[in-house]
Amino acid sequence: MKARRTPWWYYLLAMLLGLAAGVGIAKYGERTGLPLIGAPWFVAALLALLGVVVLVLAWQVHKYATTDPAKRSSVFDPMKAVYTLVLAKALGLAGAALAGWYGGQILASLPHAQASYFSEAILECAITGAVSLADMVIGIIGERLCQLPPNDGPEHPKVAEPGRSRGLAQPTANRSAE
């Protein structure tokens, strides 16, 4: 399985889409009188906890992947590494989208900041948006930590040619001249 790094512009696109959605939902709430902005405090705590869990899992994968195979004391499930990589990618993109979402709500609520409801919502969105931005960074770092070190396979220049070191005959070039 070959996993590719998430391109930088995916994060930018997710953040811009979240920003547009956040502004849109805040403006809709103003028109209808339905209070849709803000975030409960447990959302920020839950997002922070999720970021810590992903970082710990990614660090375990990195530690196992970079340890010398002869010195490894335990067996590591490769599916855990794959799940951690997928979780880190998802956390990075979701963190970008949520940072945009809460940032959009802040932008739409700034003209009404003198009202207590809006000032409380701006504070909630600022804290949750900062945690979401941290989750995006943790997702990017976690994705990098899950990257395997380069493999010194037979085609690597540091590895001796397989036949020459054992004295075996090498295949000759095209013999069409014979």
CNS distance restraints for C-alpha pairs under 8 A (distance, minus, plus):
assign (resid   5 and name CA) (resid 143 and name CA) 7.40 0.50 0.50
assign (resid   6 and name CA) (resid  10 and name CA) 6.96 0.50 0.50
assign (resid   6 and name CA) (resid  89 and name CA) 7.17 0.50 0.50
assign (resid   7 and name CA) (resid  11 and name CA) 7.57 0.50 0.50
assign (resid   8 and name CA) (resid  12 and name CA) 6.72 0.50 0.50
assign (resid   9 and name CA) (resid  13 and name CA) 5.93 0.50 0.50
assign (resid  10 and name CA) (resid  14 and name CA) 6.06 0.50 0.50
assign (resid  10 and name CA) (resid  93 and name CA) 7.36 0.50 0.50
assign (resid  11 and name CA) (resid  15 and name CA) 6.09 0.50 0.50
assign (resid  11 and name CA) (resid  92 and name CA) 7.41 0.50 0.50
assign (resid  11 and name CA) (resid  93 and name CA) 5.76 0.50 0.50
assign (resid  11 and name CA) (resid  96 and name CA) 5.69 0.50 0.50
assign (resid  11 and name CA) (resid  97 and name CA) 7.67 0.50 0.50
assign (resid  12 and name CA) (resid  16 and name CA) 6.15 0.50 0.50
assign (resid  12 and name CA) (resid  96 and name CA) 7.36 0.50 0.50
assign (resid  13 and name CA) (resid  17 and name CA) 6.10 0.50 0.50
assign (resid  14 and name CA) (resid  18 and name CA) 6.06 0.50 0.50
assign (resid  14 and name CA) (resid  93 and name CA) 6.48 0.50 0.50
assign (resid  14 and name CA) (resid  94 and name CA) 7.71 0.50 0.50
assign (resid  14 and name CA) (resid  96 and name CA) 5.76 0.50 0.50
assign (resid  14 and name CA) (resid  97 and name CA) 4.66 0.50 0.50
assign (resid  14 and name CA) (resid 100 and name CA) 7.56 0.50 0.50
assign (resid  15 and name CA) (resid  19 and name CA) 6.03 0.50 0.50
assign (resid  15 and name CA) (resid  96 and name CA) 4.82 0.50 0.50
assign (resid  15 and name CA) (resid  97 and name CA) 4.50 0.50 0.50
assign (resid  15 and name CA) (resid  98 and name CA) 7.26 0.50 0.50
assign (resid  15 and name CA) (resid  99 and name CA) 6.48 0.50 0.50
assign (resid  15 and name CA) (resid 100 and name CA) 4.44 0.50 0.50
assign (resid  15 and name CA) (resid 101 and name CA) 7.44 0.50 0.50
assign (resid  16 and name CA) (resid  20 and name CA) 6.20 0.50 0.50
assign (resid  16 and name CA) (resid  97 and name CA) 7.44 0.50 0.50
assign (resid  16 and name CA) (resid 100 and name CA) 6.11 0.50 0.50
assign (resid  17 and name CA) (resid  21 and name CA) 6.17 0.50 0.50
assign (resid  17 and name CA) (resid  97 and name CA) 6.77 0.50 0.50
assign (resid  17 and name CA) (resid 100 and name CA) 7.13 0.50 0.50
assign (resid  17 and name CA) (resid 101 and name CA) 7.87 0.50 0.50
assign (resid  18 and name CA) (resid  22 and name CA) 5.94 0.50 0.50
assign (resid  18 and name CA) (resid  96 and name CA) 7.74 0.50 0.50
assign (resid  18 and name CA) (resid  97 and name CA) 4.61 0.50 0.50
assign (resid  18 and name CA) (resid  98 and name CA) 6.13 0.50 0.50
assign (resid  18 and name CA) (resid  99 and name CA) 7.19 0.50 0.50
assign (resid  18 and name CA) (resid 100 and name CA) 4.33 0.50 0.50
assign (resid  18 and name CA) (resid 101 and name CA) 4.16 0.50 0.50
assign (resid  18 and name CA) (resid 102 and name CA) 7.83 0.50 0.50
assign (resid  18 and name CA) (resid 104 and name CA) 7.29 0.50 0.50
assign (resid  19 and name CA) (resid  23 and name CA) 6.17 0.50 0.50
assign (resid  19 and name CA) (resid  97 and name CA) 7.57 0.50 0.50
assign (resid  19 and name CA) (resid  99 and name CA) 7.76 0.50 0.50
assign (resid  19 and name CA) (resid 100 and name CA) 4.05 0.50 0.50
assign (resid  19 and name CA) (resid 101 and name CA) 4.74 0.50 0.50
assign (resid  19 and name CA) (resid 102 and name CA) 7.28 0.50 0.50
assign (resid  19 and name CA) (resid 103 and name CA) 6.14 0.50 0.50
assign (resid  19 and name CA) (resid 104 and name CA) 4.40 0.50 0.50
assign (resid  19 and name CA) (resid 105 and name CA) 7.74 0.50 0.50
assign (resid  20 and name CA) (resid  24 and name CA) 6.02 0.50 0.50
assign (resid  20 and name CA) (resid 100 and name CA) 7.71 0.50 0.50
assign (resid  20 and name CA) (resid 101 and name CA) 7.33 0.50 0.50
assign (resid  20 and name CA) (resid 104 and name CA) 6.46 0.50 0.50
assign (resid  21 and name CA) (resid  25 and name CA) 6.05 0.50 0.50
assign (resid  21 and name CA) (resid 101 and name CA) 6.15 0.50 0.50
assign (resid  21 and name CA) (resid 104 and name CA) 7.19 0.50 0.50
assign (resid  22 and name CA) (resid  26 and name CA) 6.18 0.50 0.50
assign (resid  22 and name CA) (resid 100 and name CA) 7.07 0.50 0.50
assign (resid  22 and name CA) (resid 101 and name CA) 4.27 0.50 0.50
assign (resid  22 and name CA) (resid 102 and name CA) 6.15 0.50 0.50
assign (resid  22 and name CA) (resid 103 and name CA) 7.09 0.50 0.50
assign (resid  22 and name CA) (resid 104 and name CA) 4.32 0.50 0.50
assign (resid  22 and name CA) (resid 105 and name CA) 4.85 0.50 0.50
assign (resid  23 and name CA) (resid  27 and name CA) 6.13 0.50 0.50
assign (resid  23 and name CA) (resid 101 and name CA) 7.56 0.50 0.50
assign (resid  23 and name CA) (resid 104 and name CA) 4.45 0.50 0.50
assign (resid  23 and name CA) (resid 105 and name CA) 5.26 0.50 0.50
assign (resid  23 and name CA) (resid 107 and name CA) 6.96 0.50 0.50
assign (resid  23 and name CA) (resid 108 and name CA) 5.49 0.50 0.50
assign (resid  24 and name CA) (resid  28 and name CA) 6.07 0.50 0.50
assign (resid  25 and name CA) (resid  29 and name CA) 6.09 0.50 0.50
assign (resid  25 and name CA) (resid  36 and name CA) 6.93 0.50 0.50
assign (resid  25 and name CA) (resid  37 and name CA) 7.52 0.50 0.50
assign (resid  25 and name CA) (resid 105 and name CA) 7.58 0.50 0.50
assign (resid  26 and name CA) (resid  30 and name CA) 6.34 0.50 0.50
assign (resid  26 and name CA) (resid  36 and name CA) 6.59 0.50 0.50
assign (resid  26 and name CA) (resid  37 and name CA) 5.94 0.50 0.50
assign (resid  26 and name CA) (resid 104 and name CA) 7.91 0.50 0.50
assign (resid  26 and name CA) (resid 105 and name CA) 5.64 0.50 0.50
assign (resid  26 and name CA) (resid 108 and name CA) 6.06 0.50 0.50
assign (resid  26 and name CA) (resid 109 and name CA) 7.20 0.50 0.50
assign (resid  27 and name CA) (resid  31 and name CA) 6.36 0.50 0.50
assign (resid  27 and name CA) (resid 108 and name CA) 6.74 0.50 0.50
assign (resid  28 and name CA) (resid  32 and name CA) 6.18 0.50 0.50
assign (resid  29 and name CA) (resid  33 and name CA) 5.50 0.50 0.50
assign (resid  29 and name CA) (resid  34 and name CA) 4.85 0.50 0.50
assign (resid  29 and name CA) (resid  35 and name CA) 5.62 0.50 0.50
assign (resid  29 and name CA) (resid  36 and name CA) 5.67 0.50 0.50
assign (resid  29 and name CA) (resid  37 and name CA) 7.52 0.50 0.50
assign (resid  30 and name CA) (resid  34 and name CA) 7.03 0.50 0.50
assign (resid  30 and name CA) (resid  35 and name CA) 7.68 0.50 0.50
assign (resid  37 and name CA) (resid 105 and name CA) 6.40 0.50 0.50
assign (resid  37 and name CA) (resid 121 and name CA) 6.38 0.50 0.50
assign (resid  38 and name CA) (resid 102 and name CA) 7.76 0.50 0.50
assign (resid  38 and name CA) (resid 105 and name CA) 7.56 0.50 0.50
assign (resid  38 and name CA) (resid 120 and name CA) 7.85 0.50 0.50
assign (resid  38 and name CA) (resid 121 and name CA) 4.42 0.50 0.50
assign (resid  38 and name CA) (resid 122 and name CA) 6.86 0.50 0.50
assign (resid  38 and name CA) (resid 124 and name CA) 5.72 0.50 0.50
assign (resid  38 and name CA) (resid 125 and name CA) 5.47 0.50 0.50
assign (resid  39 and name CA) (resid  43 and name CA) 6.62 0.50 0.50
assign (resid  39 and name CA) (resid  44 and name CA) 7.87 0.50 0.50
assign (resid  39 and name CA) (resid 121 and name CA) 7.23 0.50 0.50
assign (resid  39 and name CA) (resid 124 and name CA) 5.70 0.50 0.50
assign (resid  39 and name CA) (resid 125 and name CA) 6.13 0.50 0.50
assign (resid  39 and name CA) (resid 128 and name CA) 7.12 0.50 0.50
assign (resid  40 and name CA) (resid  44 and name CA) 7.53 0.50 0.50
assign (resid  40 and name CA) (resid 124 and name CA) 7.22 0.50 0.50
assign (resid  41 and name CA) (resid  45 and name CA) 6.62 0.50 0.50
assign (resid  41 and name CA) (resid 124 and name CA) 7.07 0.50 0.50
assign (resid  41 and name CA) (resid 128 and name CA) 7.94 0.50 0.50
assign (resid  42 and name CA) (resid  46 and name CA) 5.90 0.50 0.50
assign (resid  43 and name CA) (resid  47 and name CA) 6.08 0.50 0.50
assign (resid  43 and name CA) (resid 128 and name CA) 7.20 0.50 0.50
assign (resid  44 and name CA) (resid  48 and name CA) 6.12 0.50 0.50
assign (resid  44 and name CA) (resid 127 and name CA) 7.04 0.50 0.50
assign (resid  44 and name CA) (resid 128 and name CA) 4.82 0.50 0.50
assign (resid  44 and name CA) (resid 131 and name CA) 6.30 0.50 0.50
assign (resid  44 and name CA) (resid 132 and name CA) 7.89 0.50 0.50
assign (resid  45 and name CA) (resid  49 and name CA) 6.15 0.50 0.50
assign (resid  46 and name CA) (resid  50 and name CA) 6.13 0.50 0.50
assign (resid  47 and name CA) (resid  51 and name CA) 6.22 0.50 0.50
assign (resid  47 and name CA) (resid 131 and name CA) 6.74 0.50 0.50
assign (resid  47 and name CA) (resid 132 and name CA) 6.88 0.50 0.50
assign (resid  47 and name CA) (resid 135 and name CA) 7.28 0.50 0.50
assign (resid  48 and name CA) (resid  52 and name CA) 6.34 0.50 0.50
assign (resid  48 and name CA) (resid 131 and name CA) 6.15 0.50 0.50
assign (resid  48 and name CA) (resid 132 and name CA) 7.96 0.50 0.50
assign (resid  48 and name CA) (resid 135 and name CA) 7.21 0.50 0.50
assign (resid  49 and name CA) (resid  53 and name CA) 6.25 0.50 0.50
assign (resid  50 and name CA) (resid  54 and name CA) 6.25 0.50 0.50
assign (resid  51 and name CA) (resid  55 and name CA) 6.15 0.50 0.50
assign (resid  51 and name CA) (resid  91 and name CA) 7.54 0.50 0.50
assign (resid  51 and name CA) (resid 134 and name CA) 7.80 0.50 0.50
assign (resid  51 and name CA) (resid 135 and name CA) 5.33 0.50 0.50
assign (resid  51 and name CA) (resid 138 and name CA) 6.34 0.50 0.50
assign (resid  51 and name CA) (resid 139 and name CA) 7.65 0.50 0.50
assign (resid  52 and name CA) (resid  56 and name CA) 6.16 0.50 0.50
assign (resid  53 and name CA) (resid  57 and name CA) 6.19 0.50 0.50
assign (resid  54 and name CA) (resid  58 and name CA) 6.01 0.50 0.50
assign (resid  54 and name CA) (resid  84 and name CA) 6.99 0.50 0.50
assign (resid  54 and name CA) (resid  87 and name CA) 6.98 0.50 0.50
assign (resid  54 and name CA) (resid  88 and name CA) 6.27 0.50 0.50
assign (resid  54 and name CA) (resid 138 and name CA) 7.61 0.50 0.50
assign (resid  54 and name CA) (resid 139 and name CA) 7.50 0.50 0.50
assign (resid  54 and name CA) (resid 142 and name CA) 6.93 0.50 0.50
assign (resid  55 and name CA) (resid  59 and name CA) 6.04 0.50 0.50
assign (resid  55 and name CA) (resid 138 and name CA) 6.40 0.50 0.50
assign (resid  55 and name CA) (resid 139 and name CA) 7.79 0.50 0.50
assign (resid  55 and name CA) (resid 141 and name CA) 7.93 0.50 0.50
assign (resid  55 and name CA) (resid 142 and name CA) 5.87 0.50 0.50
assign (resid  56 and name CA) (resid  60 and name CA) 6.29 0.50 0.50
assign (resid  57 and name CA) (resid  61 and name CA) 6.39 0.50 0.50
assign (resid  57 and name CA) (resid  84 and name CA) 6.33 0.50 0.50
assign (resid  58 and name CA) (resid  62 and name CA) 6.13 0.50 0.50
assign (resid  58 and name CA) (resid  81 and name CA) 7.81 0.50 0.50
assign (resid  58 and name CA) (resid  84 and name CA) 6.19 0.50 0.50
assign (resid  58 and name CA) (resid  85 and name CA) 7.40 0.50 0.50
assign (resid  58 and name CA) (resid  88 and name CA) 7.73 0.50 0.50
assign (resid  58 and name CA) (resid 142 and name CA) 5.15 0.50 0.50
assign (resid  58 and name CA) (resid 143 and name CA) 7.51 0.50 0.50
assign (resid  58 and name CA) (resid 145 and name CA) 5.77 0.50 0.50
assign (resid  58 and name CA) (resid 146 and name CA) 5.85 0.50 0.50
assign (resid  59 and name CA) (resid  63 and name CA) 5.99 0.50 0.50
assign (resid  59 and name CA) (resid 142 and name CA) 7.46 0.50 0.50
assign (resid  59 and name CA) (resid 145 and name CA) 6.43 0.50 0.50
assign (resid  59 and name CA) (resid 146 and name CA) 7.87 0.50 0.50
assign (resid  60 and name CA) (resid  64 and name CA) 6.18 0.50 0.50
assign (resid  61 and name CA) (resid  65 and name CA) 6.04 0.50 0.50
assign (resid  61 and name CA) (resid  81 and name CA) 5.84 0.50 0.50
assign (resid  61 and name CA) (resid  84 and name CA) 7.90 0.50 0.50
assign (resid  61 and name CA) (resid 145 and name CA) 7.21 0.50 0.50
assign (resid  61 and name CA) (resid 146 and name CA) 5.89 0.50 0.50
assign (resid  62 and name CA) (resid  66 and name CA) 6.06 0.50 0.50
assign (resid  62 and name CA) (resid 145 and name CA) 5.16 0.50 0.50
assign (resid  62 and name CA) (resid 146 and name CA) 5.60 0.50 0.50
assign (resid  62 and name CA) (resid 147 and name CA) 7.43 0.50 0.50
assign (resid  62 and name CA) (resid 148 and name CA) 7.75 0.50 0.50
assign (resid  63 and name CA) (resid  67 and name CA) 6.11 0.50 0.50
assign (resid  64 and name CA) (resid  72 and name CA) 7.50 0.50 0.50
assign (resid  64 and name CA) (resid  76 and name CA) 7.44 0.50 0.50
assign (resid  65 and name CA) (resid 148 and name CA) 6.17 0.50 0.50
assign (resid  65 and name CA) (resid 149 and name CA) 7.07 0.50 0.50
assign (resid  66 and name CA) (resid 148 and name CA) 7.73 0.50 0.50
assign (resid  66 and name CA) (resid 149 and name CA) 6.76 0.50 0.50
assign (resid  67 and name CA) (resid  71 and name CA) 6.87 0.50 0.50
assign (resid  67 and name CA) (resid  72 and name CA) 6.54 0.50 0.50
assign (resid  68 and name CA) (resid  72 and name CA) 6.55 0.50 0.50
assign (resid  76 and name CA) (resid  80 and name CA) 7.75 0.50 0.50
assign (resid  77 and name CA) (resid  81 and name CA) 7.00 0.50 0.50
assign (resid  78 and name CA) (resid  82 and name CA) 6.46 0.50 0.50
assign (resid  79 and name CA) (resid  83 and name CA) 6.02 0.50 0.50
assign (resid  80 and name CA) (resid  84 and name CA) 6.00 0.50 0.50
assign (resid  81 and name CA) (resid  85 and name CA) 6.20 0.50 0.50
assign (resid  81 and name CA) (resid 146 and name CA) 6.98 0.50 0.50
assign (resid  82 and name CA) (resid  86 and name CA) 6.25 0.50 0.50
assign (resid  83 and name CA) (resid  87 and name CA) 5.98 0.50 0.50
assign (resid  84 and name CA) (resid  88 and name CA) 6.05 0.50 0.50
assign (resid  84 and name CA) (resid 146 and name CA) 7.51 0.50 0.50
assign (resid  85 and name CA) (resid  89 and name CA) 6.24 0.50 0.50
assign (resid  85 and name CA) (resid 142 and name CA) 7.17 0.50 0.50
assign (resid  85 and name CA) (resid 143 and name CA) 5.70 0.50 0.50
assign (resid  85 and name CA) (resid 146 and name CA) 5.91 0.50 0.50
assign (resid  86 and name CA) (resid  90 and name CA) 6.13 0.50 0.50
assign (resid  87 and name CA) (resid  91 and name CA) 5.98 0.50 0.50
assign (resid  87 and name CA) (resid 139 and name CA) 7.89 0.50 0.50
assign (resid  88 and name CA) (resid  92 and name CA) 6.14 0.50 0.50
assign (resid  88 and name CA) (resid 138 and name CA) 7.51 0.50 0.50
assign (resid  88 and name CA) (resid 139 and name CA) 4.39 0.50 0.50
assign (resid  88 and name CA) (resid 140 and name CA) 6.96 0.50 0.50
assign (resid  88 and name CA) (resid 142 and name CA) 5.38 0.50 0.50
assign (resid  88 and name CA) (resid 143 and name CA) 5.49 0.50 0.50
assign (resid  89 and name CA) (resid  93 and name CA) 6.39 0.50 0.50
assign (resid  89 and name CA) (resid 139 and name CA) 5.76 0.50 0.50
assign (resid  89 and name CA) (resid 140 and name CA) 7.03 0.50 0.50
assign (resid  89 and name CA) (resid 142 and name CA) 7.91 0.50 0.50
assign (resid  89 and name CA) (resid 143 and name CA) 6.21 0.50 0.50
assign (resid  90 and name CA) (resid  94 and name CA) 5.91 0.50 0.50
assign (resid  90 and name CA) (resid 139 and name CA) 7.34 0.50 0.50
assign (resid  91 and name CA) (resid  95 and name CA) 5.70 0.50 0.50
assign (resid  91 and name CA) (resid 135 and name CA) 6.32 0.50 0.50
assign (resid  91 and name CA) (resid 136 and name CA) 6.26 0.50 0.50
assign (resid  91 and name CA) (resid 138 and name CA) 7.76 0.50 0.50
assign (resid  91 and name CA) (resid 139 and name CA) 5.16 0.50 0.50
assign (resid  92 and name CA) (resid  96 and name CA) 6.25 0.50 0.50
assign (resid  92 and name CA) (resid 135 and name CA) 6.19 0.50 0.50
assign (resid  92 and name CA) (resid 136 and name CA) 3.88 0.50 0.50
assign (resid  92 and name CA) (resid 137 and name CA) 6.55 0.50 0.50
assign (resid  92 and name CA) (resid 138 and name CA) 6.85 0.50 0.50
assign (resid  92 and name CA) (resid 139 and name CA) 3.99 0.50 0.50
assign (resid  92 and name CA) (resid 140 and name CA) 5.78 0.50 0.50
assign (resid  93 and name CA) (resid  97 and name CA) 6.26 0.50 0.50
assign (resid  93 and name CA) (resid 136 and name CA) 6.47 0.50 0.50
assign (resid  93 and name CA) (resid 139 and name CA) 7.72 0.50 0.50
assign (resid  94 and name CA) (resid  98 and name CA) 5.99 0.50 0.50
assign (resid  94 and name CA) (resid 132 and name CA) 7.93 0.50 0.50
assign (resid  94 and name CA) (resid 136 and name CA) 7.20 0.50 0.50
assign (resid  95 and name CA) (resid  99 and name CA) 5.94 0.50 0.50
assign (resid  95 and name CA) (resid 132 and name CA) 4.52 0.50 0.50
assign (resid  95 and name CA) (resid 133 and name CA) 5.75 0.50 0.50
assign (resid  95 and name CA) (resid 134 and name CA) 7.49 0.50 0.50
assign (resid  95 and name CA) (resid 135 and name CA) 5.16 0.50 0.50
assign (resid  95 and name CA) (resid 136 and name CA) 4.41 0.50 0.50
assign (resid  95 and name CA) (resid 139 and name CA) 7.98 0.50 0.50
assign (resid  96 and name CA) (resid 100 and name CA) 6.28 0.50 0.50
assign (resid  96 and name CA) (resid 132 and name CA) 6.76 0.50 0.50
assign (resid  96 and name CA) (resid 133 and name CA) 6.20 0.50 0.50
assign (resid  96 and name CA) (resid 135 and name CA) 7.95 0.50 0.50
assign (resid  96 and name CA) (resid 136 and name CA) 5.45 0.50 0.50
assign (resid  97 and name CA) (resid 101 and name CA) 6.10 0.50 0.50
assign (resid  98 and name CA) (resid 102 and name CA) 6.11 0.50 0.50
assign (resid  98 and name CA) (resid 129 and name CA) 6.72 0.50 0.50
assign (resid  98 and name CA) (resid 132 and name CA) 5.89 0.50 0.50
assign (resid  98 and name CA) (resid 133 and name CA) 7.90 0.50 0.50
assign (resid  99 and name CA) (resid 103 and name CA) 5.92 0.50 0.50
assign (resid  99 and name CA) (resid 128 and name CA) 7.73 0.50 0.50
assign (resid  99 and name CA) (resid 129 and name CA) 4.54 0.50 0.50
assign (resid  99 and name CA) (resid 130 and name CA) 6.96 0.50 0.50
assign (resid  99 and name CA) (resid 131 and name CA) 7.99 0.50 0.50
assign (resid  99 and name CA) (resid 132 and name CA) 5.09 0.50 0.50
assign (resid  99 and name CA) (resid 133 and name CA) 5.45 0.50 0.50
assign (resid 100 and name CA) (resid 104 and name CA) 5.92 0.50 0.50
assign (resid 100 and name CA) (resid 129 and name CA) 7.54 0.50 0.50
assign (resid 101 and name CA) (resid 105 and name CA) 6.44 0.50 0.50
assign (resid 101 and name CA) (resid 129 and name CA) 7.83 0.50 0.50
assign (resid 102 and name CA) (resid 106 and name CA) 6.25 0.50 0.50
assign (resid 102 and name CA) (resid 125 and name CA) 5.12 0.50 0.50
assign (resid 102 and name CA) (resid 126 and name CA) 6.99 0.50 0.50
assign (resid 102 and name CA) (resid 128 and name CA) 7.12 0.50 0.50
assign (resid 102 and name CA) (resid 129 and name CA) 5.27 0.50 0.50
assign (resid 103 and name CA) (resid 107 and name CA) 6.25 0.50 0.50
assign (resid 103 and name CA) (resid 125 and name CA) 7.08 0.50 0.50
assign (resid 103 and name CA) (resid 126 and name CA) 7.23 0.50 0.50
assign (resid 103 and name CA) (resid 129 and name CA) 6.41 0.50 0.50
assign (resid 104 and name CA) (resid 108 and name CA) 6.21 0.50 0.50
assign (resid 105 and name CA) (resid 109 and name CA) 6.04 0.50 0.50
assign (resid 105 and name CA) (resid 122 and name CA) 7.60 0.50 0.50
assign (resid 105 and name CA) (resid 125 and name CA) 7.12 0.50 0.50
assign (resid 106 and name CA) (resid 110 and name CA) 6.04 0.50 0.50
assign (resid 106 and name CA) (resid 121 and name CA) 7.94 0.50 0.50
assign (resid 106 and name CA) (resid 122 and name CA) 5.39 0.50 0.50
assign (resid 106 and name CA) (resid 125 and name CA) 6.47 0.50 0.50
assign (resid 106 and name CA) (resid 126 and name CA) 7.20 0.50 0.50
assign (resid 109 and name CA) (resid 113 and name CA) 6.38 0.50 0.50
assign (resid 109 and name CA) (resid 118 and name CA) 6.26 0.50 0.50
assign (resid 109 and name CA) (resid 122 and name CA) 6.87 0.50 0.50
assign (resid 110 and name CA) (resid 118 and name CA) 7.87 0.50 0.50
assign (resid 110 and name CA) (resid 122 and name CA) 7.60 0.50 0.50
assign (resid 112 and name CA) (resid 118 and name CA) 6.14 0.50 0.50
assign (resid 112 and name CA) (resid 119 and name CA) 7.78 0.50 0.50
assign (resid 113 and name CA) (resid 118 and name CA) 5.36 0.50 0.50
assign (resid 113 and name CA) (resid 119 and name CA) 4.93 0.50 0.50
assign (resid 113 and name CA) (resid 122 and name CA) 7.57 0.50 0.50
assign (resid 114 and name CA) (resid 118 and name CA) 7.29 0.50 0.50
assign (resid 114 and name CA) (resid 119 and name CA) 6.51 0.50 0.50
assign (resid 115 and name CA) (resid 119 and name CA) 6.14 0.50 0.50
assign (resid 116 and name CA) (resid 120 and name CA) 6.08 0.50 0.50
assign (resid 117 and name CA) (resid 121 and name CA) 6.22 0.50 0.50
assign (resid 118 and name CA) (resid 122 and name CA) 5.98 0.50 0.50
assign (resid 119 and name CA) (resid 123 and name CA) 6.27 0.50 0.50
assign (resid 120 and name CA) (resid 124 and name CA) 6.23 0.50 0.50
assign (resid 121 and name CA) (resid 125 and name CA) 6.01 0.50 0.50
assign (resid 122 and name CA) (resid 126 and name CA) 5.96 0.50 0.50
assign (resid 123 and name CA) (resid 127 and name CA) 6.28 0.50 0.50
assign (resid 124 and name CA) (resid 128 and name CA) 6.15 0.50 0.50
assign (resid 125 and name CA) (resid 129 and name CA) 5.62 0.50 0.50
assign (resid 126 and name CA) (resid 130 and name CA) 6.07 0.50 0.50
assign (resid 127 and name CA) (resid 131 and name CA) 6.31 0.50 0.50
assign (resid 128 and name CA) (resid 132 and name CA) 6.07 0.50 0.50
assign (resid 129 and name CA) (resid 133 and name CA) 6.10 0.50 0.50
assign (resid 130 and name CA) (resid 134 and name CA) 6.21 0.50 0.50
assign (resid 131 and name CA) (resid 135 and name CA) 6.17 0.50 0.50
assign (resid 132 and name CA) (resid 136 and name CA) 6.28 0.50 0.50
assign (resid 133 and name CA) (resid 137 and name CA) 6.45 0.50 0.50
assign (resid 134 and name CA) (resid 138 and name CA) 6.11 0.50 0.50
assign (resid 135 and name CA) (resid 139 and name CA) 5.98 0.50 0.50
assign (resid 136 and name CA) (resid 140 and name CA) 6.34 0.50 0.50
assign (resid 137 and name CA) (resid 141 and name CA) 6.15 0.50 0.50
assign (resid 138 and name CA) (resid 142 and name CA) 5.78 0.50 0.50
assign (resid 139 and name CA) (resid 143 and name CA) 6.04 0.50 0.50
assign (resid 140 and name CA) (resid 144 and name CA) 6.43 0.50 0.50
assign (resid 141 and name CA) (resid 145 and name CA) 6.15 0.50 0.50
assign (resid 142 and name CA) (resid 146 and name CA) 6.24 0.50 0.50
assign (resid 143 and name CA) (resid 147 and name CA) 6.75 0.50 0.50
assign (resid 152 and name CA) (resid 156 and name CA) 5.48 0.50 0.50
assign (resid 152 and name CA) (resid 158 and name CA) 7.56 0.50 0.50
assign (resid 152 and name CA) (resid 159 and name CA) 6.95 0.50 0.50
assign (resid 153 and name CA) (resid 159 and name CA) 7.28 0.50 0.50
assign (resid 154 and name CA) (resid 159 and name CA) 6.20 0.50 0.50
assign (resid 154 and name CA) (resid 160 and name CA) 7.86 0.50 0.50
assign (resid 154 and name CA) (resid 161 and name CA) 7.33 0.50 0.50
assign (resid 154 and name CA) (resid 162 and name CA) 7.41 0.50 0.50
assign (resid 155 and name CA) (resid 159 and name CA) 7.35 0.50 0.50
assign (resid 160 and name CA) (resid 164 and name CA) 7.74 0.50 0.50
assign (resid 160 and name CA) (resid 165 and name CA) 6.91 0.50 0.50
assign (resid 161 and name CA) (resid 165 and name CA) 6.69 0.50 0.50
assign (resid 162 and name CA) (resid 166 and name CA) 7.15 0.50 0.50
assign (resid 163 and name CA) (resid 167 and name CA) 6.17 0.50 0.50
assign (resid 163 and name CA) (resid 168 and name CA) 4.95 0.50 0.50
assign (resid 163 and name CA) (resid 169 and name CA) 6.79 0.50 0.50
assign (resid 163 and name CA) (resid 170 and name CA) 6.53 0.50 0.50
assign (resid 164 and name CA) (resid 168 and name CA) 6.03 0.50 0.50
assign (resid 164 and name CA) (resid 169 and name CA) 7.60 0.50 0.50
assign (resid 164 and name CA) (resid 170 and name CA) 7.53 0.50 0.50
